Amino acid sequence: MGLTYATLKITNLFNRKQVEIDALVDTGATFMCVTEEIALQLGFDITEVSQQVVTLADGHQRKVPKIAPIEIAFANRTYVTEAVVLGNEPLLGVIPMEAMDLIVDPRQQVLIVNPQHPNYPVALAK
């Protein structure tokens, strides 16, 4: 199994600036992660935003900027959330994936809308 990427549209809900990105779909990541360049394209000043402590894959913890509110759009799904500014490529983590009811098709290596709920997202409330 290889890497899965998805094209997402990210919108800064304060100023309505948008960027289209190819994000690595990372089922091991929790949040949406964007690069500093993407945060700047969206109009955020990362020196003036709140901070989030995150644990990296190697176990180290780091305090990173957190931008909000943003809207993530994929296919017929959107989700309003926040993103951490980290790394050299954007990552789509499991919280936004679950909220938008998206799944990874490992055979085709693509992100898809859950075929059981093609018209709208369904989330677990229990």
Protein Blocks (a to p, Z undefined) as FASTA:
>chain_A
ZZdddddddddfklopacdddddddfkbfbdcddfklmmmnopafklcccdddddfkopa
cdddddddddddehjbccddddddedjbdcddfklmmmnopacdfklopacddfklmmbc
cddfZZ
